[in-house]
Amino acid sequence: MKTLITCLFVSAGLLASAGNALASEALAKKYNCLTCHAVDKKVIGPSYADVAAKYKGDAGAEAKLVAKVKNGGSGTWGQIPMPPNAAVPDADIKTLVKWVLSTKK
């Protein structure tokens, strides 16, 4: 019985995690992030997996990336600038950044 309950909790956690990833990917589509980025390959900008790898272990990464997404920037990944996304709600930017930082190669 204990094993069954443990399995149910693990399954629920996996489903919630998958649901969060799908919701985050939907946000990336909604705000046209996937025009310049992909999860696993460079498009115009870096892949999300490369971003996650670059900032792995950086305690301030989330705040840095939220600011970068909101305000835009250039130079970190080359000369092509990332345009600002000031019209995207802060909560959605934070959700997207958390998702990007959770991606793996």
Secondary structure as UniProt FT lines:
FT   HELIX           2..30
FT   TURN            31..32
FT   HELIX           33..35
FT   HELIX           48..55
FT   TURN            56..57
FT   TURN            59..60
FT   HELIX           61..71
FT   TURN            86..87
FT   HELIX           90..102
//
